[in-house]
Every structure is written in structure tokens, then in C-alpha cells.
Amino acid sequence: MKGRFINTLLLMLTALIWGLAFVAQSSGSENIGAFTFNAIRSLIGAAVLLPLVISEMKKGRYPLKTTLLGGFLCGLCLFIASTLQQFGIEKGTGAGKAGFITSLYSVMVPLIRLITGKRTKLIIWISAVLSVTGLYLLCAGPSFSITGSDLLVLGCSLFFAFQILFIDSYSQKTSGILLSFIQLLTMCFMSSVPMFAAERPTIGQILPSWLPVVYTGIFSMGVAYTLQIIAQKDSDPTVASVILSLESVFAAVFGAIILKESMSLKEIAGCVLIFTAVILSQTAGARSESGEADANDL
């Protein structure tokens, strides 16, 4: 019970950091391209983790092949998802709308699990649907429509769903810190190739975006993605995806606090629905643990 509570807090902290990152990504895209932005921030994230990686390697030996393969698959999904998301934001999808479409992974995760033959409890499905409904109320404006840039962000949501599922699989087999480090190095390398080939940024272009790049590098990449992996080790991936969808709520709340943006009753209702979805998903987890405890007592 205590471990599940801590994992929930870590996932909520991850969502909070990502919520703030949407504003930073929107600001950073004004001066540098998507590949440049992602290459630099993933490199910063990996550098932040380096002392922890050295410490982790001193503690014990980890399966090299599994760690490299898991980190590569997670990094590949993260690279595709982050690139599609950044391009979508660059081409006109607003931060709030991007947050809504991205968080559709809360429904995509159970759908993918269903296709691969893994069942999800009814209450978790209800939580996922409530979460998406709340996200729509929170992020969708009165003239909500799907554009080409929105489809890019929708693609990003699919690959974030795959990343969550790969983390669920490989976090059980190796160190979460090493997995996160390889993931970020993979994303950095894959972003660097098109960065040098197509975008060819100059220092003069990069410097104006130093603050959003540094924030997303240290916190969104280095801290949040590592917390996600550590928390997901003992969490159901569908439940984790519902909790992570809180990133849109935090984006709206910080927008109201920091940018003095007002929240309508519709947006507040959306926040309430998402929080309800998270509580329901946690109730399902508690019931599952209780059932396992009862079975062990028999």
C-alpha cells in the first residue's frame, strides 16, 4: 500500500513537470527546430543523470543486453513521439490542445494491451474514458477541430503509449536509472543526425531559447522521465497513463497562476473529471492489492 502511494506521488510529480514543459516547448520552438530542441534537451537530461548512473553501476551488475535493448526501444519511441509533438506545436497546435491530444495515451495504452491479449479491468476503462472527457473539457476550445498539425501530435500520443508499455516491460528487468540514461542517449543521437543534416543551428539561434531548453532538459527529460520509469516498475501501465494525463491539468493550473489566465466552469469541470479518473484508478489498485492479500491469507 505504501509503495503504491509513493509511486502515485512520483507519477503525479512527473505529470506536474511535464505540464510546465508544454509552455517551454512552445516558447523554444520560436527560435530553433524540433530536432535541435530535442537533441540538446535530451543531452542535458543524460548529463544530469550521469552521476547517478556511475553510482548505480558501482552497486551491482545489470543485464547489459536487456538494458541496452530496453533503453533503445524506449528511446526510439520517445524520439518519434517528441519529434512529432514538437513539429505539431511548431506548425500551429497550441500548448493546451497539444496537451489534450498527447494525453490520449491514457486510452491508447489499454487499447494496445487489449489488442495484444491483455485484459484491463472495467473500472480502469471507465477511468480512461473519464480522463479523456475531462481533457476535452479542459483543453478543447469552442471551435475545436482537427488540423494537420494536430494529427502529428496524435501520432506522438501513440508512440508515448508504446513508450509507457516498453517501460512496463523492461523496468522489471534492469535499473530504472540506466534504462532512462540509455533512453535519453538514444533520443539525443537520433535527433542529432537530422539536426546537423537539415537544421544546422548556430549558437545565435540556440541562445535565445536557452531557458526552455535547460528547463526541459533538466526537469522534463532528466528528472521526469527517470521518475516515470522508477514509478512504473510496480504500477499497472494503464493506471500510470491515467495519472500521467494530469499533465494537462497542471498545465492549465500553472497557466492560471503564472500567466494569470482565467479558467472557465467547463475547464474546472474537466479538471474535476480527470482527478476523479485518477482516484477511481487508484481505488482499483487498492482493491487488487486487497484481493491478493485475501488470497494469501487463505
N, C-alpha and C positions, 0 to 999 in steps of 0.2 A: 504493500500500500504506500509506504514511504517512498520507495523507488519510483513508483508511477507518478506520485505527486511532484517529485523533483524533475522527472522527465517532462511533465506537463509545463512546469515553470521554465525549463530550458527551451522548449519549443515556443512558448509564448514570448520569451526574450528574443528568440530568433525572428519571430514574426514582427516584433517591435522594431528591430534593427532594419529588417527588410522594408517595413513601412516607410521609414525615413529615407531609405535608399531610392525610392521612386522619384522623389523630388531631386535628389542629387543626380540621378541618371538623366533626368530631363534637362537639368542645367548643364551637365557635362557634354551632352550631345550638341550643344550650340557651337562648340569650337573644334572638336575632334571627332573622327569617325568611330563607328561601332567597334571595329577590330582593334584600333588603337586604345580606346577606352577600356575594353575588356582585357587586352594584353597587359596593360600597365597595372590595372587594379588586381588582376589575378597574381601577377608577380609580387606586388606588395603584400597580398594575402599570404602567399607562400613564404615570403621573407619573415613575416610576423610569426609564423608557425615554426620556423627553423630551430629556435632554442628548445621548444617543446619536442620536436622531432628527435633532436640529439639526446635529450633526456629519456625519451621513450625507447630509443634504440639501446640505451645502456641498461634498461630494466630487464630486457629479455629478447629472445629471438622470435621473429614473426614469419609466417609462411610467405616467402618472397614472391612466388608466382601468384598466389591468391591476392596479395596486397597490390601488386602491380596491375593485375588484370582488373580487380575491383576498382582501383583508383582511375585506371584508364577509361573504363566503361562509364563511371560516374562523371569523369571529366569530359568525355565526349558528349554526353547528354547535356552537361552544364554549358559547354561551349556552344552547342547548337541552340539551346534554349536562350542563353544570354544574348547571343548574336541576333536571333530573331526578335527578341524583346527590344534590344537596343535599336535595331533598324525600324521596328514598328513605331517606337517613340520618336525617332528622328523624322519619320515620314508623316507624322501628324497625330498619332494616337496619344491623347492626353494621359497624364500620370494616373489620374483616378480611373479612367476607363481601362488603361493598361493593367492596373491593379486588379480590376474586376475580371478581365479576360484571363490574366495569368492564373488567378486563384481558382479557375475552373478545374485545376488539377485535383481539387477535393472530390470531384465526381469522376474524373478520368481514372484515378487510382483504383477505386472499386470496380469500375467497368473493365479495366485491363485485367484485374485479378479474376473477375467473372469469366472473361474470355479464356484465361489460362487455367480454368477449372478450380479456382479457389473461391469459396463462398465467403460472403460478408453478411454479418447479422443485419436483420431488418432495421433495427434501431440506428445502426451506423449509416444505412442508406437514407433514412429519414434525416439524420444529422447532415449528411452531404447535401441533400436537396434543400433543407432549411438554410444551409450555409450559402448556396448559390443564389437562392431567393433573396437572402439578406444582402449579398454582394450586389445584386442587380439594383435593389432599392438604394443602396449606399452610393453606387458609382455611376449608374446609368442616368443620363440627363433626360429631359422631356422629349428631345428629338433623337433618341438613341437609334443608331443604325450601324451596320457593319460595312467597313471600308476595306480597301486592300491592305492598308497598314494594320488594321485590326486582325486580319487573317494571319499576318506574320506573328502577332502576339498570341493568337490562338495556337499556332504551331509551337510556340515557345512553351505554352501550357502543357501540351502533350509530352514534350521532352522533359519538362520538370517532373511530370508524373513518372516517366521511366527512371529518372534520376532517383526519386524517392524509393522506387521499388528495388533498384540496384543497391541502394544504401541498406535497405531492409535485408537484402540477401548477404552482402559482404561485411556489414558491420558486426555480424555474429562470428566472423571467422578471423578477424585481424584487428589491429589497433585502429581506433577511430581517428586519432591524430595523424597517423601515417596515411590512412585512406584519404583524409582531407588534403594532406600535403600533395600526394600524387595527383589527386583530382585537380588541384589548382595549377600544378605544373603542366598537366596535360592541356588545360584550358589556355594557359599562357603560351605554350608552344603553338597550338593550333590557331590562336589569334595572331601570333607574331608573324607567321608566314604571309597571310594576306595583308597584314599591316604594312610590312616592308615592300610587298609586291605591288599593292594597289594604292594605299593611302599615303605612304611616305611622309609621316608627320614631321614637323620641325619643332624645336624647343619653344619657339614663339607661339605655336598653335597649342602646345600642351600646357604651358604655364598658366594661361587664364582659367584653365579647368582643374588646377591643382587641388582645390578643396574638395569638390565632388569625387575626384579620382582617389584621393587619400582616404576620404571617409568610407567610400565603398570598398576600397582595398583592405583597409584595416578591419573595419567592423562588418561590412556585408560579406566579404569574401573570407578573410582570415578568421574572424570570431564566429559569425553566424553560421556559416556552413559547417564549421567544426562542431558547434553546439548541436546542430541538426543531426549530424552523424552519431554523436555520443548519445543523444536523447532517443534516437530511433532504434538503438541497439536492443532496447527492451520494450519497444512500443509497436502496436499494430500500425502498419503503414497507412491504412485508411483513416484511423483516428488521428495519426500525426498530420495527415494532409488537411483534415478539418481544422485542427488547431493552427496550423501554419497559414490558413486562409485569413486569420486575424490580421495579417499584414495590411489588408485594405482598411480595416477598422482603425488601426494605428495611424495609417497614412492620413485618414480623414480627421482623426482627433488632433494629431500634431499640426495639420493644416489649419484647424480652428484655433489652436493655442498659439502657434508661432506666427502664422501668416494672417491671423485674425479673420479667417474665412468662416462664414456662418454655416450652421448645419440645419437643414430643414427637418420637419417632422418625418418625412419619408426617409431621410438619411439616418435619423436617430432610430427609426423602426428597423432599418436594415442592420444597424449595429446590434440591436436587441436580438434579432433573429440569429445572427452569427454567434453571439455569446450563448444563446440558447442551444444552438447546434453543438458548440464545444462542450457545454455542460452535459447534454444528452450522450455525447460520445464518451465522456468520462464516466457517466453512470453505467454505460455498457461495459466499460473496462472493469469497473468495480464489481459488477455482477459476475463477470467472467472469473475474476480472482476469487470471489466468494464461492463460486461453483467448484473451482479447483480445490479450494480449502476443504469444502464439504466432502469432496470425493476422496481427498487424502485421509480424512477422519474416519471413513468407512472401513 
